């Protein structure tokens, strides 16, 4: 029943679970922001820096320590699914972990640290089966909730963030381009950060932002407009 509800929600509104309920996604957002503070871009795999910010070693250290600390905490919690929590936390407090407990926590912490530092959005986009099934359901519904783009006002994007790239692209934790057609937004998590970024840059524009939520016939027309433009 829960799986059916999840698929129905995904078919109608997209990957809401990923953007609003999945515990991995807040980690993606948090570490992305730390990476931006450290080097001006959210990921090692982002080609162009989002700003002219110089490398700040303090924030690189914060990003690394935060990633490892989160990975360690997740490893401990995961182990408590298999063994009594009082035993695990007690052994940690007394520094008396058994050999197997230590090996489990060390391996999981290492794997999750690599994920958090290097593969956050890559995991969400390419390796998460829960996210994949939600995306497939969402793509089947042409009237589903989607980020709509006012193509007629595309010129307003030119001075969005000079020399820094588009604000909506920079804001996306999944490193997507929100002004693209739906199939290029296959892994969109409906977090809404691109809309917030667009609204902020266009706050003095009487016509409002170029990105808005659309659904139903408006979503169909939005996709049809992209196809016609192409």
C-alpha positions in Angstrom: 0.0 0.0 0.0 2.8 2.4 0.9 4.6 1.6 -2.3 1.4 2.3 -4.3 0.9 5.6 -2.5 4.5 6.6 -3.2 4.1 5.8 -6.9 0.8 7.7 -7.1 2.3 10.8 -5.4 5.3 10.6 -7.7 3.1 10.2 -10.8 1.1 13.4 -9.8 3.8 15.6 -8.2 7.2 14.1 -8.9 9.9 13.0 -6.5 8.5 14.7 -3.4 9.9 11.9 -1.2 13.4 12.6 -2.4 13.2 16.4 -2.0 11.3 16.5 1.3 11.5 13.2 3.2 14.7 11.3 2.1 17.4 11.7 4.8 20.1 11.6 2.1 18.9 14.8 0.4 19.4 17.2 3.3 23.0 16.0 3.4 23.3 16.8 -0.3 22.1 20.3 0.3 24.2 20.9 3.4 27.5 19.7 1.9 26.8 21.4 -1.4 26.6 24.7 0.5 29.8 24.0 2.3 31.5 23.2 -1.0 30.3 26.5 -2.4 31.7 28.3 0.6 35.0 26.5 0.2 35.6 26.8 -3.5 32.7 28.5 -5.2 31.1 25.4 -6.6 28.9 22.6 -5.2 30.8 19.6 -6.4 34.2 18.5 -7.6 32.5 17.6 -10.9 31.1 21.1 -11.6 33.3 22.5 -14.4 32.7 26.2 -14.0 32.9 27.9 -10.6 29.7 29.6 -9.6 31.4 32.6 -8.3 34.8 34.3 -8.1 35.2 33.1 -4.5 38.8 32.1 -3.8 39.5 28.7 -2.2 39.0 28.8 1.6 40.8 26.0 3.4 38.8 26.5 6.6 35.6 25.7 4.8 37.2 22.7 3.0 38.1 21.4 6.5 34.5 22.0 7.7 33.1 20.3 4.6 35.4 17.3 5.1 34.8 17.0 8.9 31.1 17.4 8.5 30.9 14.7 5.8 32.9 12.2 7.9 30.9 13.0 11.1 27.6 12.5 9.3 28.9 9.2 7.8 30.0 8.0 11.2 26.7 8.8 12.8 24.8 7.0 10.0 27.0 4.0 10.3 26.3 3.8 14.1 22.6 4.2 13.6 22.6 1.5 10.8 24.3 -0.9 13.2 21.6 -0.4 15.8 19.1 -1.9 13.3 20.9 -5.2 13.8 22.1 -5.0 17.4 20.6 -3.5 20.6 21.2 0.3 20.6 22.0 0.3 24.3 24.8 -2.2 23.6 26.3 -0.1 20.7 26.1 3.2 22.3 27.4 1.8 25.6 30.4 0.2 23.8 31.1 3.5 22.0 30.9 5.5 25.3 33.3 3.0 27.0 35.5 2.6 23.8 34.8 -1.1 24.0 33.5 -1.9 20.5 33.9 -5.5 19.5 36.0 -6.4 16.5 33.0 -7.0 14.2 31.3 -3.8 15.4 34.4 -1.8 14.8 34.9 -3.2 11.3 31.2 -2.6 10.4 31.3 1.0 11.5 34.7 1.6 9.9 33.6 0.2 6.5 30.2 2.0 6.4 31.8 5.3 7.6 34.4 5.0 4.8 31.8 4.2 2.1 29.4 7.0 3.2 32.2 9.5 3.5 33.2 8.9 -0.1 29.5 9.2 -1.1 29.0 12.5 0.8 32.2 14.1 -0.4 32.4 12.9 -4.0 29.0 11.3 -5.2 26.1 13.0 -3.4 24.1 14.1 -6.4 25.5 11.3 -8.6 24.1 8.7 -6.2 20.6 10.4 -6.2 20.7 10.7 -10.0 22.1 7.3 -11.0 22.2 4.8 -8.2 19.1 5.3 -6.0 16.4 2.8 -7.0 13.7 4.5 -5.0 14.4 7.8 -6.9 14.5 6.0 -10.3 11.0 4.5 -9.9 9.6 7.8 -8.8 11.1 9.5 -11.8 9.7 6.8 -14.2 6.2 7.3 -12.7 6.5 11.1 -13.0 7.6 11.0 -16.6 4.5 9.0 -17.5 2.2 11.9 -16.5 2.5 14.8 -18.9 0.2 16.8 -16.6 2.3 16.3 -13.5 3.7 19.1 -11.4 6.8 20.5 -13.1 9.0 23.6 -13.1 7.6 25.8 -15.9 9.7 28.3 -17.8 8.5 31.5 -19.5 10.4 31.2 -22.7 9.1 34.5 -24.1 11.0 36.4 -21.4 14.2 34.5 -21.8 16.1 37.7 -22.3 15.6 38.5 -18.6 18.0 35.6 -17.9 20.9 37.3 -19.6 21.6 39.6 -16.6 20.5 37.1 -13.9 24.0 36.7 -12.3 26.6 38.2 -14.6 29.8 36.1 -14.7 28.4 33.6 -12.3 26.0 31.5 -14.4 22.2 31.2 -14.1 21.0 31.4 -10.5 18.5 28.5 -11.0 21.4 26.3 -12.2 23.6 27.3 -9.3 20.8 26.6 -6.8 19.9 23.1 -8.0 21.4 20.5 -5.6 21.2 17.8 -8.3 23.2 20.0 -10.8 20.3 20.1 -13.3 19.3 23.0 -15.6 15.8 23.9 -14.5 15.0 25.8 -17.8 15.3 22.5 -19.7 12.6 20.2 -21.1 11.1 17.7 -18.7 13.0 14.7 -19.9 16.3 16.6 -19.1 14.9 17.1 -15.6 14.3 13.4 -15.1 15.9 13.4 -11.7 14.4 16.6 -10.4 13.5 16.3 -6.7 10.9 19.1 -6.7 12.8 20.9 -3.9 11.9 24.3 -5.3 15.3 25.9 -4.7 15.6 26.9 -8.4 12.3 28.8 -8.1 13.5 30.6 -5.0 16.7 31.6 -6.7 14.8 32.9 -9.8 12.3 34.8 -7.6 15.2 36.4 -5.7 17.0 37.6 -8.8 13.7 38.9 -10.4 12.4 40.5 -7.2 12.5 44.0 -8.8 11.0 42.8 -12.1 7.3 43.7 -12.2 6.6 40.7 -14.4 7.9 38.4 -11.6 10.1 35.3 -11.9 10.5 33.2 -15.1 10.3 29.9 -13.3 7.0 28.8 -11.7 5.3 25.6 -10.7 2.8 24.4 -13.4 0.6 21.4 -13.7 -2.3 20.1 -15.7 -2.8 21.7 -19.1 -0.2 24.3 -18.2 2.4 21.6 -17.9 1.4 20.1 -21.2 1.6 23.5 -22.9 5.0 24.1 -21.3 6.4 20.9 -22.8 4.7 21.5 -26.1 6.3 25.0 -26.2 9.7 23.5 -25.7 9.1 21.0 -28.5 7.9 23.7 -30.9 10.9 25.9 -30.0 13.2 23.0 -30.7 
